[in-house]
Amino acid sequence: MSKMNVAAKSDRSGRRQSQTPFVISPPSSATRSTRPAPIHASATCNMSPSTPFLDAVSATLPTNLSDSLASLRSQPEGDQTLDCLIRFLAGGDSPYPEPTWPDKQREALSALGGLTSAATNGNGLKRQREQDANADLESDSDSKRQKTDDGPPQLTLHAISTTSPIRKKLDITVYKSCVKFVNAASGATEASIPLSDLTRAFLLPTRGKMKAHWTVVVLASDVPDRGKKSAAAAAPQIIFGLDAAASSAVKYTTYSGSTPEVNTLKGGAPTRGVLLDFISRLGLELLEPQASIFRSACVGMAANASEDGVPGVEAYRAAKAGTLWFGSFGSLLSKDDGLRVVSATGRTCTVLLTRKSPAEDLALLEADEADPGIETTFSMVDGKEQEGINKWVREHRNLFGKEKGEAALNVQDDSDEEDEDFEVESESDGGSPSASSGDSRGDESGSDDAEDSDGEGGGDQDRGGDEDGEGDEDGEGDEEEEEEEELRPENHPLMRPGAMPRMSRAAIDMAAAMVMGDMLDEDDDGEDELED
């Protein structure tokens, strides 16, 4: 019996028993059984003389390995066995129908994949390139991890409702090099901002809430984004808030020791200390508006975290309502530099902030062309706030820049060439308490006093013409100074808070009579009487 037929044996009961789970060759013609007999693992492959896999590999083998293979092929049935083995390892199909061939083939390839190099497989070059590419990616990712190492955590505020960079309740953790916003439920990082990008940190007493509330605003740029930008392109900012007295337990974690320490603020406890600790971990100077520098004239019904008053005014930028805060650091709109205040009726006013254009825009201007600046408008400000804003401007005039060779920017000068069309040439404006009418009355009384003094002192004219000449010169100088004061816009009564232009009683009665006549369709009797 040949080697191919030794695997089949019979037990004592006469039944045929298999010693290997798969078959790699058909039975020889000497076997009388009608089904293929399984072979032992040590059996060789009895197949056709054609060995395409062995021939393909032999042509590409190194010299030493080719010589060793030649000695194996000289043995009986060596070519068939080697070709069958190469076919099996190369992922080829079974030469004969065999259901277990694919499963065993996958197991063998998986075992060899962890032991041998990729060059042993049929797709060696491709796998080698993939491994090289993966190695490069891993090295790049390792270098990036080293560059963006967050460092040890310093402070974590738990379950904070944030407005920016993402509107969600998150855990805020300050690391040595960045601030991370983590979803407490999933543990996923929603956003991360490097500390090197942050420049300003504000602690603001929120307006418009029934409970005293603090808002933390951290900005990455002093210049607001121009135009609409995507979230990725916009300058990063951090905005969140807490009640001044915790409405519920507030948890935060510190990492000063070897193990994190979880702290809890009970309901009613002040939260200002925790917020100040958070800002100090950012390595930024605290900027906080003070009521001693600016105080709003409209307190409102809402509660305020600042006990001395509200250092900001309610304003609209475009269609969005917010609070315009004032401090020694400048001005800040909490939803998001000469200054002008414009009021048409006195009931409300508009605050115009103008900042210098960026260098790239200035380079496009002509030599004799002035910088138009970047103007930001804050509208619907209560007219009662106008006096406080003007006072703040006068006290912080040094915050506004000036051009080379020019005086400091006159932040109150909001006149232009078209205003000349609306100037009143008469000395009186119909009874309105304007500066011109008041000054004209003062001039008239002054002239009367001068006439009286001249009449009383008429006999003293012999005291000397030189003294009279000096007196006339002094009088002319005083008149020039008075004229200069009259021309100053801030002295005009209409620039005062709540000021409105007035009409005389006669003018109002005449206008009312004209309106009533038009409504009743009355004829003009005066003209009929003249005609009669």
C-alpha positions as CSV (number, residue, x, y, z in Angstrom):
1,M,0.0,0.0,0.0
2,S,1.3,3.4,-0.9
3,K,1.7,6.4,1.5
4,M,-1.5,7.9,0.2
5,N,-3.6,5.0,1.6
6,V,-2.0,4.4,5.0
7,A,-4.2,6.9,6.7
8,A,-7.4,4.8,6.6
9,K,-7.6,2.2,9.4
10,S,-10.3,0.0,10.9
11,D,-11.2,-0.3,14.6
12,R,-12.3,-3.5,16.3
13,S,-15.9,-3.0,15.2
14,G,-14.8,-3.0,11.6
15,R,-15.7,0.7,11.1
16,R,-13.3,3.0,9.2
17,Q,-11.8,5.8,11.3
18,S,-10.2,9.1,10.2
19,Q,-7.0,10.6,11.8
20,T,-7.0,14.0,10.0
21,P,-9.9,16.4,9.4
22,F,-9.2,17.3,5.8
23,V,-8.2,15.7,2.5
24,I,-5.7,17.1,0.0
25,S,-5.7,14.4,-2.6
26,P,-8.1,11.8,-4.1
27,P,-7.6,8.1,-3.3
28,S,-5.4,6.0,-5.5
29,S,-6.8,3.5,-7.9
30,A,-5.8,0.6,-5.7
31,T,-8.3,1.6,-3.0
32,R,-11.6,-0.3,-3.4
33,S,-13.6,2.2,-1.3
34,T,-16.0,4.5,-3.1
35,R,-15.3,7.6,-1.0
36,P,-12.0,9.5,-0.8
37,A,-9.8,8.4,2.1
38,P,-8.4,11.1,4.3
39,I,-4.7,11.5,4.5
40,H,-2.3,12.1,7.4
41,A,-0.7,15.4,7.8
42,S,2.6,13.9,7.0
43,A,1.4,12.5,3.7
44,T,2.7,14.1,0.5
45,C,0.6,15.6,-2.3
46,N,-0.2,13.2,-5.1
47,M,-1.3,15.4,-7.9
48,S,-0.6,16.1,-11.6
49,P,3.0,16.8,-12.7
50,S,2.1,20.4,-13.5
51,T,3.6,22.7,-10.8
52,P,2.8,26.3,-11.8
53,F,3.2,27.8,-8.3
54,L,6.5,26.1,-7.7
55,D,7.9,27.1,-11.1
56,A,6.9,30.7,-10.6
57,V,8.6,30.9,-7.2
58,S,11.7,29.0,-8.3
59,A,12.5,31.6,-11.0
60,T,12.7,34.4,-8.4
61,L,14.4,32.7,-5.5
62,P,17.9,33.7,-4.3
63,T,20.8,31.5,-5.3
64,N,21.3,29.7,-1.9
65,L,17.6,29.1,-1.5
66,S,17.3,27.9,-5.1
67,D,20.0,25.3,-4.6
68,S,18.3,24.0,-1.4
69,L,15.0,23.8,-3.3
70,A,16.6,21.8,-6.1
71,S,17.7,19.1,-3.6
72,L,14.2,18.8,-2.3
73,R,12.7,18.5,-5.8
74,S,15.0,15.6,-6.5
75,Q,13.1,13.5,-3.9
76,P,10.1,11.4,-5.1
77,E,6.9,13.5,-5.4
78,G,8.8,16.5,-4.1
79,D,7.7,18.9,-6.8
80,Q,4.0,18.1,-6.2
81,T,4.3,18.5,-2.5
82,L,6.1,21.8,-2.7
83,D,3.7,23.2,-5.3
84,C,0.7,22.3,-3.2
85,L,2.3,23.9,-0.1
86,I,3.1,27.1,-2.0
87,R,-0.5,27.1,-3.4
88,F,-1.8,26.8,0.1
89,L,0.4,29.6,1.5
90,A,-0.1,31.9,-1.4
91,G,-3.9,32.0,-1.0
92,G,-4.6,29.8,-4.0
93,D,-7.6,27.6,-4.5
94,S,-7.6,23.9,-3.6
95,P,-6.7,21.7,-6.6
96,Y,-9.7,19.5,-5.6
97,P,-13.0,20.3,-3.9
98,E,-12.3,20.6,-0.2
99,P,-14.7,22.5,2.2
100,T,-12.1,23.0,4.9
101,W,-9.4,24.4,2.6
102,P,-10.4,28.1,3.0
103,D,-10.7,28.0,6.8
104,K,-7.3,26.3,7.3
105,Q,-5.8,28.6,4.8
106,R,-6.9,31.7,6.7
107,E,-5.6,30.2,10.0
108,A,-2.2,29.5,8.4
109,L,-1.9,32.9,6.9
110,S,-2.8,34.6,10.1
111,A,-0.2,32.5,12.0
112,L,2.5,33.3,9.4
113,G,1.5,37.0,9.4
114,G,2.8,37.4,12.9
115,L,6.1,35.5,12.4
116,T,7.3,36.4,8.9
117,S,7.9,39.6,7.0
118,A,5.5,40.9,4.5
119,A,7.9,39.9,1.7
120,T,7.0,36.3,2.1
121,N,3.4,36.9,1.1
122,G,2.1,37.2,-2.5
123,N,1.4,40.9,-2.0
124,G,4.7,41.6,-0.4
125,L,5.6,44.9,-2.1
126,K,2.1,46.4,-1.5
127,R,2.0,45.3,2.1
128,Q,5.5,46.7,2.6
129,R,4.5,50.0,1.3
130,E,1.4,50.0,3.5
131,Q,3.5,49.2,6.5
132,D,6.0,51.9,5.7
133,A,3.1,54.4,5.2
134,N,1.6,53.3,8.5
135,A,4.9,53.7,10.2
136,D,5.3,57.2,8.9
137,L,1.8,58.1,10.1
138,E,2.5,56.7,13.5
139,S,5.8,58.7,13.7
140,D,4.0,61.8,12.6
141,S,1.2,61.3,15.2
142,D,3.8,60.6,17.9
143,S,5.6,63.9,17.0
144,K,2.2,65.7,17.0
145,R,1.4,64.2,20.4
146,Q,4.7,65.5,21.7
147,K,4.0,69.0,20.3
148,T,0.5,69.2,21.6
149,D,1.1,67.7,25.0
150,D,-1.5,69.2,27.3
151,G,0.5,68.8,30.4
152,P,-1.0,68.1,33.8
153,P,-4.6,69.3,34.6
154,Q,-4.9,72.2,37.0
155,L,-8.6,72.8,37.6
156,T,-11.9,71.3,36.4
157,L,-15.3,73.0,36.7
158,H,-18.0,70.3,36.4
159,A,-21.4,70.6,34.6
160,I,-21.0,74.2,33.4
161,S,-23.5,75.6,30.9
162,T,-21.2,77.2,28.3
163,T,-22.2,79.7,25.5
164,S,-19.0,79.5,23.6
165,P,-17.1,77.8,22.0
166,I,-20.1,75.4,22.1
167,R,-23.5,75.8,23.7
168,K,-23.8,72.7,25.9
169,K,-23.3,71.6,29.5
170,L,-19.7,70.5,29.8
171,D,-16.8,69.9,32.1
172,I,-14.2,72.7,31.7
173,T,-10.6,71.6,32.5
174,V,-7.6,74.0,32.5
175,Y,-4.4,72.2,31.5
176,K,-0.9,73.7,31.5
177,S,-1.1,74.5,27.8
178,C,-4.8,74.5,26.9
179,V,-8.5,74.6,28.0
180,K,-10.6,71.5,27.2
181,F,-14.4,71.2,27.1
182,V,-15.3,67.5,27.8
183,N,-18.7,65.9,27.6
184,A,-19.2,64.4,31.0
185,A,-21.5,61.6,29.8
186,S,-19.4,60.3,26.9
187,G,-15.9,61.6,27.9
188,A,-15.4,63.0,24.4
189,T,-13.6,66.3,24.0
190,E,-16.0,68.8,22.4
191,A,-13.5,71.6,22.0
192,S,-9.9,72.6,22.9
193,I,-8.3,76.0,22.9
194,P,-4.6,76.6,23.5
195,L,-3.8,79.1,26.2
196,S,-1.4,80.9,24.0
197,D,-4.3,82.0,21.8
198,L,-6.1,83.7,24.7
199,T,-5.4,87.4,25.5
200,R,-8.1,88.9,27.6
201,A,-10.2,87.6,30.5
202,F,-13.2,89.5,31.9
203,L,-15.5,88.9,34.9
204,L,-18.8,90.8,34.3
205,P,-21.9,91.2,36.4
206,T,-24.6,89.9,34.1
207,R,-27.5,92.3,33.4
208,G,-31.2,91.3,32.9
209,K,-31.3,88.3,35.3
210,M,-33.6,88.0,38.3
211,K,-30.8,86.5,40.3
212,A,-27.3,88.0,40.7
213,H,-25.1,86.3,38.1
214,W,-21.5,86.4,36.9
215,T,-20.3,86.0,33.3
216,V,-16.8,85.0,32.3
217,V,-15.6,86.2,28.9
218,V,-12.2,85.2,27.6
219,L,-11.2,86.5,24.2
220,A,-8.4,85.6,21.8
221,S,-8.4,89.0,19.9
222,D,-9.1,92.6,20.7
223,V,-10.4,93.1,17.1
224,P,-13.8,91.5,16.4
225,D,-14.1,89.3,13.3
226,R,-15.1,91.2,10.2
227,G,-17.9,89.6,8.2
228,K,-19.3,86.1,8.7
229,K,-16.8,83.4,9.3
230,S,-17.1,79.7,9.9
231,A,-16.7,78.4,13.4
232,A,-13.3,77.0,12.6
233,A,-12.0,80.3,11.1
234,A,-13.5,82.6,13.8
235,A,-11.3,83.7,16.7
236,P,-11.8,81.4,19.7
237,Q,-13.6,82.7,22.8
238,I,-14.8,81.3,26.1
239,I,-18.1,82.5,27.5
240,F,-20.0,80.9,30.5
241,G,-21.6,82.0,33.7
242,L,-22.6,81.1,37.2
243,D,-25.1,82.5,39.7
244,A,-23.4,84.8,42.2
245,A,-24.9,82.6,44.9
246,A,-24.9,78.9,43.9
247,S,-28.5,77.9,43.2
248,S,-27.4,74.2,43.6
249,A,-24.2,72.3,44.4
250,V,-21.3,73.3,42.2
251,K,-18.4,70.8,42.0
252,Y,-14.9,71.5,41.0
253,T,-11.7,69.5,41.1
254,T,-8.2,70.7,41.9
255,Y,-5.0,68.8,41.1
256,S,-2.5,70.4,43.5
257,G,-1.4,67.1,45.1
258,S,-0.7,63.6,43.8
259,T,-4.4,62.8,43.8
260,P,-7.3,65.0,42.5
261,E,-9.4,66.6,45.1
262,V,-13.1,67.1,44.5
263,N,-14.6,70.2,46.2
264,T,-18.3,71.1,46.4
265,L,-19.9,74.5,46.9
266,K,-23.2,74.1,48.7
267,G,-26.3,76.0,47.6
268,G,-26.2,79.7,48.5
269,A,-22.4,79.8,48.6
270,P,-20.7,82.6,46.6
271,T,-19.1,81.5,43.3
272,R,-16.9,84.5,42.7
273,G,-13.8,82.9,44.3
274,V,-14.0,79.8,42.0
275,L,-14.3,82.0,38.9
276,L,-11.3,84.1,40.0
277,D,-9.4,80.9,40.5
278,F,-10.3,79.7,37.0
279,I,-9.2,83.0,35.4
280,S,-5.9,82.9,37.4
281,R,-5.1,79.4,36.0
282,L,-5.3,80.9,32.5
283,G,-2.3,83.1,33.2
284,L,-4.2,86.2,32.2
285,E,-4.8,89.5,33.9
286,L,-8.3,89.9,35.3
287,L,-10.3,92.8,33.7
288,E,-13.4,93.7,35.6
289,P,-15.5,96.9,35.1
290,Q,-15.9,98.9,38.3
291,A,-18.9,101.1,39.3
292,S,-16.4,103.7,40.6
293,I,-15.3,104.2,36.9
294,F,-18.7,104.1,35.2
295,R,-22.2,103.6,36.7
296,S,-25.3,103.2,34.7
297,A,-28.1,105.7,35.2
298,C,-30.7,103.0,34.5
299,V,-30.5,100.4,37.1
300,G,-33.6,98.5,36.1
301,M,-35.6,95.9,38.0
302,A,-33.2,92.9,37.5
303,A,-30.7,91.9,40.2
304,N,-27.0,92.6,39.8
305,A,-23.9,90.9,41.1
306,S,-22.1,94.3,41.5
307,E,-23.4,95.9,44.7
308,D,-22.2,99.4,43.9
309,G,-24.0,99.7,40.6
310,V,-24.0,98.5,37.0
311,P,-20.8,99.5,35.1
312,G,-22.5,99.1,31.7
313,V,-25.4,100.2,29.5
314,E,-27.9,98.2,27.5
315,A,-27.3,98.5,23.8
316,Y,-28.0,96.9,20.5
317,R,-25.4,95.9,17.9
318,A,-27.2,95.3,14.7
319,A,-30.3,93.4,15.9
320,K,-28.7,91.7,18.9
321,A,-29.2,93.1,22.4
322,G,-26.3,93.1,24.8
323,T,-24.5,95.2,27.4
324,L,-21.8,97.7,26.6
325,W,-19.3,97.6,29.5
326,F,-17.0,100.5,30.4
327,G,-13.8,100.3,32.4
328,S,-10.3,101.6,32.6
329,F,-9.3,98.9,30.0
330,G,-11.6,100.4,27.4
331,S,-15.1,99.4,26.3
332,L,-16.5,95.9,25.7
333,L,-19.8,94.6,24.3
334,S,-20.6,91.4,26.3
335,K,-22.3,89.5,23.5
336,D,-19.5,89.8,21.4
337,D,-11.3,103.8,19.0
338,G,-12.6,107.2,19.1
339,L,-16.1,107.4,20.5
340,R,-19.1,109.5,19.5
341,V,-22.5,109.8,21.1
342,V,-25.3,110.8,18.7
343,S,-28.9,111.6,19.8
344,A,-31.7,112.8,17.6
345,T,-34.5,113.0,20.1
346,G,-32.8,112.8,23.5
347,R,-34.8,109.8,24.6
348,T,-32.3,107.3,23.1
349,C,-28.7,107.8,21.8
350,T,-26.3,105.9,19.6
351,V,-22.7,105.2,20.6
352,L,-20.2,105.0,17.7
353,L,-16.9,103.4,18.3
354,T,-14.2,103.9,15.6
355,R,-11.0,102.0,15.6
356,K,-8.0,102.3,13.4
357,S,-8.0,100.2,10.2
358,P,-5.5,97.3,10.0
359,A,-2.2,97.8,8.3
360,E,-3.2,95.9,5.1
361,D,-6.1,98.3,4.6
362,L,-4.0,101.4,5.3
363,A,-1.5,100.3,2.7
364,L,-4.2,100.6,0.0
365,L,-5.0,104.2,0.8
366,E,-3.7,107.1,-1.2
367,A,-1.0,109.4,0.2
368,D,-3.4,112.3,0.9
369,E,-6.3,110.0,1.9
370,A,-7.3,109.8,5.6
371,D,-8.0,106.6,7.4
372,P,-11.8,106.1,7.4
373,G,-11.4,103.7,10.4
374,I,-13.7,100.8,11.3
375,E,-16.9,102.0,12.9
376,T,-19.1,100.0,15.2
377,T,-22.5,101.2,16.1
378,F,-24.3,100.5,19.3
379,S,-27.9,101.8,19.1
380,M,-31.0,102.2,21.3
381,V,-29.0,103.3,24.4
382,D,-31.1,105.1,26.9
383,G,-30.6,108.9,26.7
384,K,-30.0,109.1,30.5
385,E,-26.7,107.2,29.9
386,Q,-25.4,110.0,27.7
387,E,-23.9,112.1,30.4
388,G,-22.2,109.2,32.1
389,I,-20.7,108.1,28.7
390,N,-19.4,111.6,28.0
391,K,-17.9,111.8,31.4
392,W,-16.1,108.4,30.9
393,V,-14.8,109.7,27.6
394,R,-13.4,112.8,29.1
395,E,-11.7,110.8,31.9
396,H,-10.2,108.2,29.6
397,R,-9.3,110.4,26.6
398,N,-5.8,108.9,26.7
399,L,-7.3,105.5,25.6
400,F,-8.1,106.9,22.2
401,G,-5.2,107.2,19.7
402,K,-4.2,110.2,17.6
403,E,-2.6,110.6,14.2
404,K,1.0,111.8,13.9
405,G,1.2,115.6,13.8
406,E,-2.4,116.0,15.0
407,A,-4.0,116.7,18.4
408,A,-5.8,114.0,20.3
409,L,-9.1,112.8,18.8
410,N,-12.0,115.0,19.7
411,V,-14.4,112.2,20.5
412,Q,-17.4,114.6,21.0
413,D,-17.1,116.3,17.5
414,D,-19.9,114.6,15.5
415,S,-20.5,117.5,13.1
416,D,-20.0,117.4,9.4
417,E,-20.3,119.8,6.4
418,E,-24.1,119.1,6.0
419,D,-24.9,120.5,9.5
420,E,-24.5,124.0,8.1
421,D,-27.8,123.6,6.2
422,F,-29.6,123.2,9.5
423,E,-28.0,126.1,11.4
424,V,-30.3,128.9,12.7
425,E,-29.1,132.3,11.7
426,S,-31.4,134.3,14.1
427,E,-30.3,135.1,17.7
428,S,-33.4,133.4,19.1
429,D,-34.7,129.9,18.3
430,G,-38.3,130.6,19.3
431,G,-38.1,130.3,23.0
432,S,-35.9,127.2,23.2
433,P,-33.3,127.3,26.0
434,S,-30.4,127.0,23.6
435,A,-26.8,128.2,24.2
436,S,-27.2,130.9,21.5
437,S,-30.3,132.4,23.0
438,G,-28.9,132.3,26.5
439,D,-25.7,133.9,25.4
440,S,-27.6,136.5,23.4
441,R,-29.5,137.4,26.5
442,G,-26.3,137.6,28.4
443,D,-24.8,139.8,25.7
444,E,-27.8,142.1,25.8
445,S,-27.7,142.4,29.5
446,G,-23.9,142.9,29.3
447,S,-24.4,145.7,26.7
448,D,-27.0,147.4,29.0
449,D,-24.5,147.2,31.8
450,A,-21.8,148.6,29.6
451,E,-24.1,151.5,28.6
452,D,-25.0,152.2,32.2
453,S,-21.3,152.1,33.2
454,D,-20.5,154.4,30.3
455,G,-23.2,156.8,31.3
456,E,-22.1,156.8,34.9
457,G,-18.5,157.2,34.1
458,G,-19.0,159.7,31.3
459,G,-17.4,162.4,33.4
460,D,-14.3,160.3,33.9
461,Q,-13.3,160.2,30.2
462,D,-10.4,162.5,31.0
463,R,-8.6,159.7,32.8
464,G,-6.7,158.9,29.6
465,G,-7.3,157.5,26.2
466,D,-4.7,154.8,26.7
467,E,-6.7,153.2,29.4
468,D,-9.8,153.2,27.2
469,G,-7.8,151.6,24.4
470,E,-6.5,148.9,26.6
471,G,-10.0,148.3,27.9
472,D,-11.4,148.0,24.3
473,E,-8.7,145.5,23.5
474,D,-9.5,143.4,26.5
475,G,-13.2,143.5,25.6
476,E,-12.5,142.3,22.1
477,G,-10.4,139.4,23.5
478,D,-13.2,138.4,25.8
479,E,-15.7,138.5,23.0
480,E,-13.5,136.2,20.9
481,E,-13.2,133.7,23.7
482,E,-17.0,133.8,24.2
483,E,-17.5,133.1,20.5
484,E,-15.1,130.2,20.6
485,E,-17.0,128.7,23.6
486,E,-20.3,129.2,21.7
487,L,-18.9,127.1,18.8
488,R,-18.0,124.1,20.9
489,P,-20.6,121.3,20.3
490,E,-20.6,120.0,23.9
491,N,-21.8,123.4,25.2
492,H,-25.0,123.3,23.1
493,P,-28.1,122.4,25.1
494,L,-29.3,119.9,22.6
495,M,-26.2,117.8,23.5
496,R,-27.3,117.4,27.1
497,P,-29.0,114.2,28.2
498,G,-32.8,114.2,27.5
499,A,-32.6,117.5,25.6
500,M,-35.3,118.1,23.0
501,P,-35.8,121.1,20.6
502,R,-38.7,123.3,21.8
503,M,-41.3,125.5,20.0
504,S,-42.9,128.7,21.2
505,R,-46.5,128.7,22.4
506,A,-47.6,130.9,19.5
507,A,-46.0,128.5,17.0
508,I,-47.7,125.5,18.6
509,D,-51.1,127.3,18.5
510,M,-50.7,128.3,14.9
511,A,-49.7,124.8,13.8
512,A,-52.6,123.3,15.7
513,A,-55.0,125.7,14.1
514,M,-53.7,124.8,10.7
515,V,-54.1,121.1,11.3
516,M,-57.6,121.6,12.7
517,G,-58.6,123.7,9.7
518,D,-57.4,121.1,7.3
519,M,-59.3,118.4,9.1
520,L,-62.6,120.4,9.2
521,D,-62.2,121.7,5.6
522,E,-62.8,125.3,6.8
523,D,-62.5,128.1,4.2
524,D,-60.2,131.0,4.8
525,D,-62.6,133.7,5.9
526,G,-59.8,136.3,6.1
527,E,-59.4,136.3,2.3
528,D,-63.2,136.6,1.8
529,E,-63.4,139.6,4.1
530,L,-60.5,141.3,2.2
531,E,-62.2,140.7,-1.1
532,D,-65.5,142.2,0.2
